[in-house]
Amino acid sequence: MFGETTKFFSKHILKLFLLTLGAIILLTFAFSCYYEKNPTAAIEEMQSFKAATTNLITSNNRISFIALFLNNIKAGTFYLLFGFIAPLSILVTIILTKSLGAALVYSQVENSIPVWKSLLASVLPHGIFELSAICLCVSIGLYIGTYWFRKNKVYKGKQLAKYTIILYSCFIVPLMLLAALIEAYITPQIGTMLL
């Protein structure tokens, strides 16, 4: 069962995963460049983002691991489902990279922290795992969402559901868990050391 899923991943999902990851990196860079030229737009974007994520911050102004993990799981599930319905996950990915680009520039504008340093200290430690999980969700969703339009259908719906459940439970959930742990407990420590 796991071997079949690995074969499915390497044959169909890996290319989409790498393309999605490349698109996220490219779009984040593009939005960072845009926000560097429009810093007030970055501030507005981050104020909206902060307002939408206030439930992730505890009373002592720290990130709640449980709330963050549940939020990441919910977001990843939506990315996956949006791909199933239609490739709406592409639109959501653009929104994600827009926020990420704004966050990088915001730290430069508000705290005089260079974008590269903010990326290194605040995004990469947990972002490697979180973005991998998000890319996997988007890739699976895109593959299955466009699968039904293909002439040669190799898999039945039950097989695709089984592969999705295995990839979700064995890869996406652990990656999101690791990302939330790092973001809640390690990233703030790295941030204070490097920033």
Phi, psi and chi 1 to 4 in degrees:
 res  aa     phi    psi   chi1   chi2   chi3   chi4
   1 MET       -  -48.0 -177.6 -171.4  -42.5      -
   2 PHE   -68.9  -36.5 -162.0   73.7      -      -
   3 GLY   -63.6  -40.5      -      -      -      -
   4 GLU   -62.3  -41.7  -72.8  176.8   39.0      -
   5 THR   -65.6  -40.6  -54.4      -      -      -
   6 THR   -61.9  -42.8  -55.0      -      -      -
   7 LYS   -63.6  -43.3 -167.1 -178.6  -71.0 -174.2
   8 PHE   -59.8  -45.6  169.4   76.6      -      -
   9 PHE   -61.1  -50.9  171.7   79.2      -      -
  10 SER   -68.1  -30.8   61.6      -      -      -
  11 LYS   -81.5  -36.6 -173.3  173.2 -177.3 -178.4
  12 HIS  -119.6  -33.8  -58.2  -69.1      -      -
  13 ILE   -94.7  -34.2  -55.2  -59.4      -      -
  14 LEU   -56.4  -44.9 -176.7   58.7      -      -
  15 LYS   -62.4  -45.0  -73.0  177.8 -168.6  169.5
  16 LEU   -62.3  -39.5  -80.0  171.9      -      -
  17 PHE   -59.2  -48.8  174.2   83.7      -      -
  18 LEU   -65.7  -39.3  -65.6  172.5      -      -
  19 LEU   -64.6  -42.6  -76.8  169.9      -      -
  20 THR   -64.3  -45.0  -57.3      -      -      -
  21 LEU   -60.5  -45.4 -176.6   61.4      -      -
  22 GLY   -61.1  -41.3      -      -      -      -
  23 ALA   -64.6  -40.7      -      -      -      -
  24 ILE   -64.3  -43.4  -75.7  175.1      -      -
  25 ILE   -63.7  -46.7  -68.5  168.0      -      -
  26 LEU   -63.7  -45.8 -173.4   66.7      -      -
  27 LEU   -66.9  -38.5  -76.0  169.1      -      -
  28 THR   -62.1  -42.7  -60.1      -      -      -
  29 PHE   -62.0  -45.1  176.7   74.5      -      -
  30 ALA   -62.1  -44.6      -      -      -      -
  31 PHE   -67.9  -34.0  -80.2  118.0      -      -
  32 SER   -61.9  -44.1  -67.7      -      -      -
  33 CYS   -62.4  -42.4  -68.8      -      -      -
  34 TYR   -61.5  -47.5  166.6   77.4      -      -
  35 TYR   -71.1  -25.7  -76.4  121.4      -      -
  36 GLU   -64.0  -33.3  -81.4 -173.3    1.9      -
  37 LYS   -83.8  -17.8  -67.2  177.8  179.6  156.1
  38 ASN  -131.7   66.8  -57.6  -69.6      -      -
  39 PRO   -61.7  -30.2   15.0  -22.6      -      -
  40 THR   -65.7  -32.6   53.5      -      -      -
  41 ALA   -67.0  -35.7      -      -      -      -
  42 ALA   -65.5  -40.9      -      -      -      -
  43 ILE   -64.2  -44.5  -67.5  167.2      -      -
  44 GLU   -62.5  -43.4  -71.1  171.3   12.6      -
  45 GLU   -60.8  -43.6  175.5   77.5   22.7      -
  46 MET   -71.9  -32.1  -73.2  -44.9  -60.8      -
  47 GLN   -64.5  -40.5  -72.1  169.9  -17.0      -
  48 SER   -64.7  -42.5  -62.4      -      -      -
  49 PHE   -64.1  -44.9  178.5   78.1      -      -
  50 LYS   -62.1  -40.0  -75.7  179.8  178.2 -178.4
  51 ALA   -64.4  -36.5      -      -      -      -
  52 ALA   -76.2  -19.2      -      -      -      -
  53 THR  -115.5   22.7   58.2      -      -      -
  54 THR   -63.1  -26.2   54.7      -      -      -
  55 ASN   -68.9  -10.2   64.0  -36.6      -      -
  56 LEU   -88.4  -10.8  -57.6  179.8      -      -
  57 ILE  -101.7  132.8  -53.2  -60.0      -      -
  58 THR   -82.1  175.0   62.9      -      -      -
  59 SER   -64.2  -26.1   58.2      -      -      -
  60 ASN   -94.4   23.7   60.4   -8.9      -      -
  61 ASN    62.9   35.2 -151.2   24.8      -      -
  62 ARG  -116.5  162.5  -59.4 -164.3   78.6  172.2
  63 ILE   -80.0  131.1  -62.8  171.7      -      -
  64 SER   -80.8  118.1  166.3      -      -      -
  65 PHE   -58.1  -48.4  161.1   70.1      -      -
  66 ILE   -63.0  -49.0  -59.6  -80.9      -      -
  67 ALA   -61.9  -40.4      -      -      -      -
  68 LEU   -65.4  -46.5 -179.4   62.6      -      -
  69 PHE   -60.2  -46.7  173.8   65.2      -      -
  70 LEU   -64.2  -38.0  -66.5  174.7      -      -
  71 ASN   -63.9  -43.5 -174.9   65.4      -      -
  72 ASN   -64.8  -41.1  -71.5   -9.6      -      -
  73 ILE   -63.4  -44.2  -72.9  -67.8      -      -
  74 LYS   -61.1  -45.7 -176.8  173.0   80.9  174.0
  75 ALA   -63.6  -45.2      -      -      -      -
  76 GLY   -61.3  -40.6      -      -      -      -
  77 THR   -63.8  -40.9  -57.9      -      -      -
  78 PHE   -63.9  -41.3  -79.9  128.0      -      -
  79 TYR   -57.4  -44.6  -77.3  117.2      -      -
  80 LEU   -62.8  -50.2 -170.3   65.6      -      -
  81 LEU   -67.2  -36.9  -65.9  176.4      -      -
  82 PHE   -62.3  -34.0  -76.4  154.7      -      -
  83 GLY   -68.6  -36.7      -      -      -      -
  84 PHE   -63.2  -46.7  -75.5  176.0      -      -
  85 ILE   -65.3  -51.3  -62.4  165.5      -      -
  86 ALA  -169.1  166.2      -      -      -      -
  87 PRO   -67.4   45.4  -23.4   34.0      -      -
  88 LEU   -67.6  -19.5  -71.9  175.2      -      -
  89 SER   -62.6  -22.7   52.0      -      -      -
  90 ILE   -64.8  -44.6  -66.1  170.1      -      -
  91 LEU   -62.7  -43.3  177.9   64.9      -      -
  92 VAL   -66.2  -34.7 -179.3      -      -      -
  93 THR   -64.3  -38.3  -56.6      -      -      -
  94 ILE   -63.9  -41.7  -68.4  169.4      -      -
  95 ILE   -63.0  -41.6  -66.4  167.1      -      -
  96 LEU   -60.1  -48.1  167.8   77.6      -      -
  97 THR   -68.8  -30.4   56.2      -      -      -
  98 LYS   -62.8  -45.5 -175.9  175.4  179.4 -112.2
  99 SER   -65.9  -39.4  -65.3      -      -      -
 100 LEU   -65.5  -44.3 -171.5   53.3      -      -
 101 GLY   -60.9  -41.0      -      -      -      -
 102 ALA   -64.9  -40.3      -      -      -      -
 103 ALA   -62.5  -41.0      -      -      -      -
 104 LEU   -64.2  -43.9  -67.6  170.4      -      -
 105 VAL   -72.7  -36.0  172.5      -      -      -
 106 TYR   -57.9  -43.9  177.5   80.4      -      -
 107 SER   -64.7  -30.5   66.1      -      -      -
 108 GLN   -72.6  -43.1 -179.9  174.5  -31.7      -
 109 VAL   -70.9  -48.9  171.0      -      -      -
 110 GLU   -79.4  -35.2  -70.5  -65.7  -54.6      -
 111 ASN  -118.8    5.8  -54.9  -42.4      -      -
 112 SER    55.9   36.7  -59.9      -      -      -
 113 ILE  -102.5  123.1  -60.2  166.1      -      -
 114 PRO   -58.0  148.5  -18.1   27.2      -      -
 115 VAL   -55.4  -43.9  169.5      -      -      -
 116 TRP   -62.7  -37.2   68.0  -92.4      -      -
 117 LYS   -71.6  -39.1 -150.6  170.9 -168.9 -179.3
 118 SER   -64.4  -41.3  179.8      -      -      -
 119 LEU   -61.8  -45.0 -179.9   67.7      -      -
 120 LEU   -66.9  -41.9 -150.2   59.6      -      -
 121 ALA   -90.6  -35.9      -      -      -      -
 122 SER  -105.9  -23.2  -57.6      -      -      -
 123 VAL  -108.5  -51.6  176.8      -      -      -
 124 LEU   -60.9  -40.1  -77.8 -178.6      -      -
 125 PRO   -54.5  -44.6  -27.6   35.5      -      -
 126 HIS  -100.6  -25.6   68.5  -83.9      -      -
 127 GLY   -63.4  -30.7      -      -      -      -
 128 ILE   -57.8  -43.1  -69.4  170.6      -      -
 129 PHE   -79.2  -43.8  -56.5  103.5      -      -
 130 GLU   -66.5  -45.7 -171.8  174.3  -22.6      -
 131 LEU   -66.9  -32.9  -71.6  176.2      -      -
 132 SER   -63.1  -43.5  -64.6      -      -      -
 133 ALA   -64.9  -42.8      -      -      -      -
 134 ILE   -64.2  -44.3  -72.7  169.5      -      -
 135 CYS   -61.4  -38.1  -71.6      -      -      -
 136 LEU   -65.8  -43.6 -168.9   51.0      -      -
 137 CYS   -60.0  -48.7  -72.2      -      -      -
 138 VAL   -61.2  -44.0  169.4      -      -      -
 139 SER   -63.9  -46.2  -58.2      -      -      -
 140 ILE   -62.5  -46.6  -65.3  166.6      -      -
 141 GLY   -59.8  -44.3      -      -      -      -
 142 LEU   -64.9  -41.8  -77.2  173.8      -      -
 143 TYR   -62.9  -50.4  179.6   77.9      -      -
 144 ILE   -71.5  -35.9  -66.0  173.9      -      -
 145 GLY   -64.6  -29.5      -      -      -      -
 146 THR   -99.9   -8.8   58.0      -      -      -
 147 TYR   -59.9  -40.2 -179.5   77.7      -      -
 148 TRP   -68.9  -13.2  -50.6  112.2      -      -
 149 PHE   -91.3   -3.8  -60.6  108.5      -      -
 150 ARG   -83.8  151.3  -62.9 -177.5 -175.9  150.6
 151 LYS   -75.6  -48.1  -70.0 -179.2 -177.1  178.7
 152 ASN   -93.3   97.3  -62.2  -30.2      -      -
 153 LYS   -94.8  110.9  -66.4  178.5 -179.3   64.5
 154 VAL   -83.1  -30.9 -177.9      -      -      -
 155 TYR  -110.9  150.4  -54.7  103.2      -      -
 156 LYS   -90.0  163.3  -63.7 -170.2 -174.4  -53.1
 157 GLY   -56.7  -38.4      -      -      -      -
 158 LYS   -63.8  -39.6  -76.3 -176.7  179.7  179.7
 159 GLN   -64.8  -44.3  -74.5  176.4  -63.4      -
 160 LEU   -63.4  -39.4  -68.7  174.0      -      -
 161 ALA   -63.5  -42.9      -      -      -      -
 162 LYS   -62.6  -46.4  179.0  179.4   78.4  171.2
 163 TYR   -61.9  -40.7  -63.3  148.7      -      -
 164 THR   -63.4  -45.8  -60.1      -      -      -
 165 ILE   -62.7  -42.7  -70.0  166.9      -      -
 166 ILE   -65.6  -47.0  -68.8  169.8      -      -
 167 LEU   -63.3  -39.3  -72.1  169.3      -      -
 168 TYR   -65.6  -49.3 -170.1   86.8      -      -
 169 SER   -77.0  -32.2   58.0      -      -      -
 170 CYS   -92.3  -19.9  -66.3      -      -      -
 171 PHE  -123.7  -52.3  -66.3   99.8      -      -
 172 ILE   -66.1  -51.2  -66.2  168.0      -      -
 173 VAL   -60.5  -48.1  170.7      -      -      -
 174 PRO   -61.5  -38.2  -24.9   34.2      -      -
 175 LEU   -64.6  -41.7  -76.0  168.9      -      -
 176 MET   -65.9  -38.5  -69.9  -68.7 -165.7      -
 177 LEU   -63.5  -47.8 -179.1   66.8      -      -
 178 LEU   -62.4  -42.2 -166.9   54.7      -      -
 179 ALA   -62.1  -43.5      -      -      -      -
 180 ALA   -65.7  -41.0      -      -      -      -
 181 LEU   -60.3  -47.0  -81.2  167.9      -      -
 182 ILE   -66.7  -43.5  -67.6  169.2      -      -
 183 GLU   -66.1  -36.6 -172.3  170.3    1.5      -
 184 ALA   -78.4  -36.2      -      -      -      -
 185 TYR  -115.0  -31.8  -59.2  114.1      -      -
 186 ILE  -100.8  -44.2  -62.1  172.0      -      -
 187 THR   -55.7  -43.0  -60.3      -      -      -
 188 PRO   -61.0  -34.8  -25.1   34.2      -      -
 189 GLN   -67.9  -43.7  -57.5  -61.4  -37.7      -
 190 ILE   -63.2  -41.5  -65.9  171.3      -      -
 191 GLY   -58.6  -43.3      -      -      -      -
 192 THR   -69.8  -29.7   55.7      -      -      -
 193 MET   -75.9  -44.0  -71.7 -179.4  -12.9      -
 194 LEU   -89.6  -24.9  -67.8  178.9      -      -
 195 LEU  -102.1      -  -53.2  176.4      -      -
